[in-house]
Amino acid sequence: MKNSVELIDIISFIKNSIMFLLTKLLIIILISLLGGLIGFYIAHISKPTYISKYSFILNENEGSSGFNLSSLAGIAGIAGIGGNTNVNEDKLLYIANSRQLIGNTLLEKVVINDKPELLVNHFIDIYKLSSIFQSDTSLNSFTYFKHNLLDSLSYQENKVLDLIIKRIVDDKLLTIDTKKKTGIVIQSAGIIAIDFKSINEKFAKLFVESLFKNLSEYYTTKSIHRQLKNYQLIKFRADSIRTLLYEKESYGAGIFDRNLKVIRMQGRVDVERTKRDVEMLSLMYAEVLKNLEIAKFALDNQTPFFQTVDKPTLPLEKKKLSRLISAIIGSVITSILLSIYLITKNLKTIINSN
């Protein structure tokens, strides 16, 4: 019985509220039109967002060469060459989203308006961040970045860089993802896509291009670090042995010239010793050259190859708030809020009168 009474009261309240709103229909329509005009104006003055897209394929050695490089390296006495280095998308995506990479990209010097400028300083101008810095006592004297290396940044520059990176992440201006192949089992297509949004078209294009360049250089350098170190070590040994071999050959030629047509045992001994040293060094040099070729092959084989699929070109894709949709949303929201306000006010009047 109690539940049925409560239900009747609710239905009665709804009917009364609808009847009351109908008496205020003209006011609601006028205010909702005003809300629509406000929504239309906001969409009209809002700046468009430009989307810069860069996609690429990363090819790495998968250990499927026609012969066993590790076995060759073992025969040659070289450690740490070969092995399987499949594409690690998680590692790549983590590096691409890291402070190290985004920071280095923002500190990249590019030509903007016919003059060299740091991307990060251009970002400050585009988004008018100077006013935000003034509200922070530790940054009220900060204007622009003066250093272009992460390790050289001052306290203020580090703090501002963190604020900018946080804004890029929180506002989802930068998106890096891998394309997936559809089917029974979703798997990677091996294509990585970088999207960056900005209210400045030129900045969006320059940022994505710089990010890709820094990502490919950093990832490549870290991926071949061990192979490069092996190659440089063997090359240093090859150069040292070659220098010593040339010196011994020149020394032997000098001894031979001085003892030509002279019968002297000491001279013969020196010639024989030098000849033996030259032969030994020649064998060593031939062996180290073989090792050097294997190390060079390993270095080339393990070097990741970034192949561009699509890169941004002007004009970029542009997105802007629809004036019609904004007007409709503004009108609907205004009418709902006004209706709630009028019903609440009418309910208070009824309660007070009772």
Disulfide bonds with the S-S distance in Angstrom:
none
